[in-house]
Amino acid sequence: MLELQGVSRLFGGLAALNTVNMTVNAGKVVGLIGPNGAGKTTLINCVSGLDHPTSGVIHFDGVEIQNKAPHQITALGLGRTYQNIRLFGDLTVLENVIIAQHQHGKANLLDSLFQSPRHRREFKQQVERAFELLKRFHLDSFSDSRAGGLPYGDQRRLEMARAVATAPRLILLDEPTAGMNPVETHEFGEQILKLRDDGLTLLVIEHDMALISQVCDEVYVLNFGEMIANGTVDAIKQNQDVIEAYLGRED
């Protein structure tokens, strides 16, 4: 579904990504781990269109996307969350999820201005879908609350609900459980597995190895912009290059 071939991203003379190859197969949960500064967020920024590779090719479901804009990539079926939460803090929880569905609507500006039957029908469907997602992520009791006033863990869940509302086939999760306690993290992992069981594909960037172990079918390891290992969770945990990347090498 997602394939990176020889992807590099240079910032001046610094290679944030250096000839990265990676494949995410449909219906899988794939983890991307690595020390701070390894290039993980740069990688998914290149995939989602917030940044563009200096060289290399990125295919999403057979379509080259390395030079496309974020809204074009989202329309193809790729959603994401962010390491730094990017909710519409002054809007309600419900409104945040409704907005995420607008690109799939058929109603235009005139429909909205004149409250046409098409606009009313679509808006009703968007509200119903938004409530379904809020219930799924245990946020329905906060539907009328200001998003920026939610506790941190609930904001994380809302961002996930909003990503799912874009009707993606692949979701990129950038440190989705940062700031959550172990119980919240495990519950969030259960949500990831439910999404996979619903047919979604997920690429998860995380430092929490408990979550990676819980949800991932395969793991890639990035270090100093280079992919140094990939395999099952158990294989990665025993990989000497990975251990040295995190802990250093004994002289």
Long-range contacts (C-beta under 8 A, 24 or more apart in sequence): 1-25, 1-26, 1-60, 1-61, 1-169, 1-170, 1-201, 2-47, 2-58, 2-59, 2-60, 2-61, 2-170, 2-201, 2-203, 3-58, 3-59, 4-43, 4-47, 4-56, 4-57, 4-58, 5-56, 5-57, 5-58, 5-59, 6-55, 6-56, 6-57, 7-43, 7-46, 7-53, 7-55, 7-56, 7-57, 7-58, 7-66, 8-53, 8-54, 8-55, 8-56, 9-39, 9-42, 9-46, 9-51, 9-53, 9-54, 9-225, 10-54, 15-225, 16-42, 16-225, 17-42, 17-43, 17-46, 17-53, 17-225, 18-224, 18-225, 18-226, 19-56, 19-226, 20-56, 20-222, 20-225, 20-226, 20-227, 21-227, 22-220, 22-227, 22-230, 24-170, 24-201, 24-203, 25-201, 26-169, 26-201, 27-196, 27-199, 27-201, 28-196, 28-201, 28-202, 28-217, 28-218, 29-192, 29-193, 29-196, 29-201, 29-202, 29-204, 29-215, 29-216, 29-217, 30-201, 30-202, 30-203, 30-204, 30-216, 30-217, 30-218, 30-219, 30-220, 31-203, 31-204, 31-205, 31-206, 31-212, 31-215, 31-216, 31-218, 31-219, 31-220, 31-233, 32-203, 32-204, 32-205, 32-219, 32-220, 32-221, 32-222, 33-205, 33-206, 33-207, 33-209, 33-212, 33-219, 33-220, 33-221, 33-222, 33-236, 34-221, 34-222, 34-223, 34-245, 35-223, 35-245, 35-246, 37-224, 38-222, 38-223, 38-224, 38-225, 38-245, 39-222, 39-224, 39-225, 40-174, 40-205, 40-222, 41-83, 41-174, 41-205, 42-225, 43-222, 44-80, 44-172, 44-174, 44-203, 44-205, 47-73, 47-78, 47-172, 47-203, 48-73, 48-74, 48-78, 48-80, 48-172, 49-73, 60-170, 61-169, 71-103, 74-103, 74-166, 74-168, 75-103, 77-167, 77-168, 77-169, 77-170, 78-168, 78-169, 78-170, 78-171, 78-172, 79-163, 79-164, 79-166, 79-168, 79-170, 79-171, 79-172, 80-163, 80-171, 80-172, 80-173, 80-174, 81-156, 81-159, 81-160, 81-163, 81-171, 81-172, 81-173, 81-174, 81-176, 82-159, 82-174, 83-174, 83-175, 83-178, 83-205, 85-155, 85-156, 85-159, 86-159, 87-147, 87-148, 87-155, 87-158, 87-159, 87-162, 88-147, 89-146, 89-147, 89-148, 89-149, 90-146, 90-147, 90-148, 91-146, 91-147, 92-143, 92-144, 92-145, 92-146, 92-147, 93-134, 93-139, 93-142, 93-143, 93-144, 93-145, 93-146, 93-147, 93-150, 93-158, 94-127, 94-130, 94-131, 94-134, 94-143, 94-144, 95-147, 96-147, 96-158, 96-162, 97-129, 97-130, 97-133, 97-134, 97-158, 97-161, 97-162, 97-165, 98-123, 98-126, 98-127, 98-130, 98-165, 99-162, 100-162, 100-163, 100-165, 100-166, 101-126, 101-129, 101-130, 101-165, 101-166, 101-167, 102-126, 103-166, 104-166, 104-167, 129-165, 130-165, 133-161, 133-164, 133-165, 134-161, 136-161, 136-191, 137-161, 137-191, 152-179, 152-180, 153-179, 153-180, 153-181, 153-184, 156-180, 156-188, 157-188, 157-191, 160-188, 160-191, 164-195, 164-200, 168-200, 169-199, 169-200, 169-201, 170-200, 170-201, 170-202, 170-203, 171-195, 171-200, 171-201, 171-202, 171-203, 172-202, 172-203, 172-205, 173-202, 173-203, 173-204, 173-205, 173-206, 174-205, 175-205, 175-206, 175-207, 176-204, 176-206, 177-206, 177-208, 177-211, 178-207, 182-210, 185-210, 185-211, 186-210, 186-211, 186-214, 189-214, 189-215, 209-237, 221-245
